[in-house]
Amino acid sequence: MKWAPHTFSAGMEARRSKNAIESEEGYVITRYTTESGDVFIARAPDKQILHSGFDAEQAKAACEDHLQDQQVAA
């Protein structure tokens, strides 16, 4: 799974987020900074939350696992 900065619409122009990445398949991982440290939220293309925690690699793995499960089910 390849990841790139998440692009969002800001008025008439598209901007790249410094706090989110997205895959070609539509998965998005967003980073939030808290007093306890950075928290990563992984979402499926249908916006379902797949993972929330302090480890970005676990968030990516949750997306990859979900994609594999979807391909097996299809």
N, C-alpha and C positions, 0 to 999 in steps of 0.2 A: 504494500500500500504506500503510495507516494503522498507526501504532505507538503502543503504550500501555505503561505499566509492567507488567511480568510479575507475575502473581498466583500465589502459592504457598500451600499449606496449612501452617499452623503450629499443630498441635494441632487445636483445635476452630474456629479462626478463619482466615480468609483474609487474607493480608498482601500488600502490594505491594513488590516488590523495588526497591531503589535502584540495583542493578547489572545489571538485565536489562530488556529490552523485548520485547514480543511483538506480532505482527501478528494481524489478524482471521483470517488464513489458517492460523495455527498456527506460524509461523516465530518463532524466539527468538534474540535477540542478547544475549550475556552479556559484561560487562566485568570483566576481572581486572586488578588493579594489580600490576605487577612493578617490579623495579629499573630496567628500561629504559623504563618508561612503561605506559600502559594498553594492554591487549591485548583485542581484540574477537573473540569466537567466534560465528559464525553457524551455526544449525542449522535443518534442514528439519523439518517436522512429524513425520517418521519418525526424528528424532534424528540423521540423517546430518550430519556437519560439512561445511559449504559453503565456509567462509572462516575463516581466522585471521590476524590482523594488527593493526597499530597504527591503522588508519583505520576509524572507525565508518561512514562513508559507503560505503566499499568493501564492508563487511559487509552493509549494507542492499542495495546493488546486487547482491551475490551472491544474496541471497534473491529479489529481484525477477526476476533472470535465471532462477533455478531455477523459479520459479512460471510464468514464460512458457514455458519448455521443457516443463514438465509439461502445460500447457494445449495446446501444439502437438502433443504426443505422444498426447493423449487423443482 
